[in-house]
Amino acid sequence: MSTTDRDQVLPMGLRERVMAASLLARTVGQPVPAVPEISADEAFARAADAFYRLLSTLSEQGWKTEALRGLDVQGLVGHLTGVEHDTHRALAGDAAVADAEHVESTQGSAVRQAARSPAQTLDEWRSAADHTLELARVADGDLAAGGCDDRIAVHGIRLPLGDLLVVRAFELWVHDNDIRRAVGLPPSVPDPPVLRLMSDLAARMLPYAAARMGLHPVDVHLVLTGPGGGTWDVAIGQGTGSHEATGQDSLAIVADAVGFCRLAANRVTPAELGPHITGDEDRAAGVLTAAATLALD
Amino acid sequence: MEGSDALLAARLAAGDDRALAEVFDQLAPSVYGGALRVLGNGSAAQDVVQDVFVELWRHPDRYDPAVGSLRTYLVVLARHRAVDLLRSELRRVARQERHYRLTPAEPPGTASDDVMAAETASVVRAAVQLLPDGQRRVVELAYFEGLTCREVASAMGIPEGTAKSRLRLAMAKLETVLDRQLLEST
């Protein structure tokens, strides 16, 4: 390429014309290749099926391997059964589980598994997950008919039903990987449509996590790369959420979508994520640290 | 920029409009300059720039960082688009010449259309004049006089297969002549 071409002066207005034509051809944030849209209950069903497949391959010894917080795999599955039971109660409108602590509330179910066979633990969890799906589909119908409140409160979070199911899918994937790590299997990655929902939820939850940490207002241009990723403009604090020049402090964070979800699950550190930052590095570190607090564990 | 091409490609795939703006700011002068060399017409070169960047934004996955730099990908894409444009312009000019010859008294189009057409046509004609005699004559007969390959062969007293191969060679050479400088630079 000659110096002449590199230095070619562009005609006035060409940049604006090209950007406008491009953004008409494809919406900002829309990933390529396109990821099929799926419902939140489908995401949960897929995550549950993947988790069931993993558990079905484990040996007796694998079930007894320590996986997380001193729990062996069987205990961890018991924890998840407990979460499903609390979710059932939340879907039934039981306020007692609204602010229950995620680990403490399910510890009884986790500990109980020691007296059971892995097959019993697996069956109980599968039934509980299936029942979550059944109740969610009924509740979804009620919501469509305007029959009940549109937010479900459980374990200190209060979310629309769809988001709650994505949280459930998220947790199944995270613990799936906890178990894989414990028994020496390679990590798994969700289907792109499931990952897309998880990435979207993590991006949308970022302002709440940042608010809990008292971060200063900032506009975050979040780009999550790879299948299931996308682009989000997130307003933190009194941020505008716009990436146009507004005088508002702004940051751009580019990271792998799967890595960002692992960060939101508090399974990797911001340094391990290795994001590309444009803007104030310290403030970006604050935002990423806030993301890791989204984890329920 | 080449070192970050893979990251830019990933950002474009994620729908990051800032990545598109960055690529435009860095590479549009090269893309525009390359198109201008082939076409010799600023307006047509701008159309090529738009086509190239819209294509990149719609299909970022068609660029493979393992194969080469984003700069080379875009400049080559621009060259192909410019040559396509030139080919269609060549056909248009030839049709117009035949039309004027058949209806010499018809008034011309608007002044701006004529200026545009004349600019492009002069570039095309100059390129045709650079062809070897045998190939130039085949192009003139086929495009400017509208003869079929069989008729070209008969008029020149050569086999039809030879006429076809000369036409293919001429078209390939014409493209090379028109964008030689760009090819050398990439």
Interface residues (C-beta under 8 A of the other chain):
Chain A: M1 S2 T4 D5 R6 D7 Q8 V9 L10 P11 L14 R15 R17 V18 M19 A21 S22 L23 A25 R26 T27 V28 G29 Q30 P31 V32 P33 H221 V223 L224 T225 G226 G229 G230 T231 H243 A252 V254 A257 H276
Chain B: L7 A10 R11 L12 A13 A14 G15 D16 D17 R18 A19 L20 A21 F24 D25 A28 P29 S30 Y32 G33 G34 L36 R37 G42 Q46 V49 Q50 F53 V54 W57 R58 H59 P60 D61 R71 V75 Q181 L182 S185 T186
